[in-house]
Amino acid sequence: MTAPLQGIRIVDLSAVFSGPMAATLLCDQGAEVIKVESPEGDTTRHIGPAKGDLSASFIAANRGKRNLALDLKAPAALEVLHALLARADVLIENFRPGVMQRLGLADADLAQRYPTLIRLSITGFGADGPRAQDKAYDAVIQAIGGVAASQRDPLNGAPVILASTVCDKVTALTAAQAVTAALFARSRDGRGRRVEVSMLDATLSFQWVDAMYNHVWVDEPPPALPEFGVNQRAWPTADGHVATMVPQPAEFAGMCAALGRPDIALDPRFASLPARYRHGRELRALLEPLMAQFDNATLEARFRQHGAALGRVNERHEVLDDPQVRHNQALVEVANGDGDRVRVARSAARFDGQAQAPRQGGARLGEHSLEVLRELGYDEPRIQALLASGVVRLPR
């Protein structure tokens, strides 16, 4: 099957997670991506266990791309970049506002020079405003966007920063979807577009459907409910932990039956979903000792029998061998570096039943510099001059 984005060429100037992960998702779906990286290397090369300049995080966020190490501050590097853009469909960058202009890559100039180019700009806070020039990393956006306030320590109520770059990841997903929308629009009118996605905006959109439901109404709001998920924690069991959600009446009744207490479903305090939110502490106090009587496997079997959702809490290493994860072939092994194999999570979408698996792992810094330059028509004397001046770097 032809990959859905086969034939699309992307130049990826981005670093860390938000931009690179967006480009990687598009790469998994068939796009050809050239990552243009500074000679110092992406910060992500130093996150997680590493072999040489290939870290686990870099591989996961940049798999499948070719790599060109280029010092964009040099005029000769801009010539190389423009040669790439002349044949590209998409440009991705996540610099702070103003950096592209200082590099001589103002959007108005790019739009005029490459009228069919999709230009994706990812920022922390937006193109302007009081925080536009502030540095933005995931924990900062979690704090400002309400994510930390939505996750409270059950003992002292303190806000919690999630141990995951959730804001970067949701920004990447938002950005990748926006790029495909822009490509679809271009297929109808032939025009390139500037696409702007801020981490803050993507996070707020992500938060609003549940974590911010008490802030939806503007005029005459209904009575507030306890915040979503305030009592939604893992349940201790006889041999570990499980998690469950039972929003439907039949599911709640099924859970109570599975725990041997069908009478709980008849209690007026728990007769509806809003009522269960209001009396969440009382409900948890009733259910916690019931959950603790059973081991995980027994709970899974009983909940399944009664039509209620439940899953055991897998430790990180247990995720690899979860039966459904293995059945879905959600984790794949690809070649990486000098004969290494690495394990990555493939893109979730299937097209006509076919999964879109990555073609290779991560590239070393400057691994494809010579290959890309030759494709662009650079002869050996020009290539050697770029190398000698430090404008282009090869792997060390």
Residue, then its C-alpha position, 0 to 999 in steps of 0.5 A: m500500500t502506498a503510504p498516505l504522505q508519500g511524495i511529500r517533502i519536509v524540511d524540519l528545523s525544529a528541536v527538542f520534542s514539539g516540532p520533531m515529533a510532529a515531523t516524525l508522525l508525518c514521516d511515519q505516514g510516508a513523508e520524506v523528512i530532512k532534519v536540519e540540525s545545528p552543529e551543536g546538536d539537538t538538546t534531545r540527543h542528551i535526554g535518556p540513555a545514549k550510545g554516542d550522540l544517539s539517545a533514546s529520546f532523540i531516536a523516538a522523536n526523530r526516527g526515520k529522518r535524514n540528518l543534515a548538520l548546518d550552521l544557519k547563521a552562516p550565509a552559505a548555509l542559507e543557500v543550502l537551506h533555500a535549495l532544500l526549500a525549493r523542492a519542499d512541501v513543508l517547513i517546520e520550525n519551533f524557534r521563538p518569535g523573531v528568530m526566523q526573521r533574524l536568520g533572514l527567513a521572514d515568513a513574508d519572504l518565504a511565502q513570496r519565494y515559495p508560494t506553495l510551501i506550508r510553513l509551520s511555526i510552533t511557539g511556546f506562547g504565541a507570536d505576540g503578547p506578554r510572554a511571546q519572548d519567554k522560553a517555554y518548556d513542557a513543565v512551564i506550559q503545564a503550570i500556566g495551562g492548568v495541567a499541574a493544577s488539575q493533578r493534585d497530590p492526594l495527601n497535601g493537595a499540592p499541584v503536580i507536574l506530570a512526569s511526561t512532556v504531555c504539552d509537547k506531545v499534544t502540540a505535536l499531534t495538533a501541529a501534524q493534523a494542521v499540516t495535513a489540513a493545510l496540505f489538503a487545502r493546497s490540493r484544492d487551491g494550490r496555495g501554501r499557508r502559514v500554520e501557527v500552533s502555540m504550546l499554550d493554545a494546544t494545551l488549553s484545547f486539550q484541557w478544556v473538555d474535562a479538566m476545565y468543565n467548571h469554566v465553560w459557562v459564561d452566563e448564569p453557570p450551573p452549580a459547579l461540580p467537584e473537579f473532574g478526576v479528583n478521586q480518579r486514582a489507581w486502586p490498590t489490589a491484593d497484588g498491585h493496582v488497577a484503574t477503572m472508569v464507569p460513567q454509564p449507569a450499567e457500567f457502574a452497576g456492573m462494577c458494584a456487582a463485580l465487587g460483590r456489592p450490587d446494593i451500592a448501585l442502588d444508594p441514592r448518593f450514587a444514583s447518577l454520574p453528577a451524584r457520584y462526583r459530589h459523593g466521590r470520597e464516600l464512594r471511594a471509601l466504600l470501594e477501596p477495601l472491596m478492590a483490595q480483596f482481589d488480585n488483578a487477574t480476578l478483578e479483570a475477569r469479574f469486571r469483564q463478566h459484568g461489562a465494566a472497564l478495568g485495567r491493571v497498572n503496568e509498570r513500564h517494563e510490563v508494557l512491553d509484554d502486555p498481551q494487547v500491546r503485543h497483539n497490536q504490534a504497537l511496538v516495533e524494532v528498527a535498525n539504528g546506528d551500527g547494527d543496533r536495533v531499537r524499539v519504538a512505538r509506531s504511529a497509531a493510525r492504520f490505513d486500510g488495515q495497514a500500520q505505518a511502521p517507521r523505516q529506520g531509527g534516528a540519525r547521527l548528527g550530520e549522518h546524511s550531510l554529504e548525501v543531501l548536498r550531492e542530491l542538491g547538486y553540490d560538487e565536491p569542491r563546494i562540499q569541501a569548502l562547506l566542511a572546511s568552514g564549519v558550515v556543514r558537519l559530518p558525524r564524529 
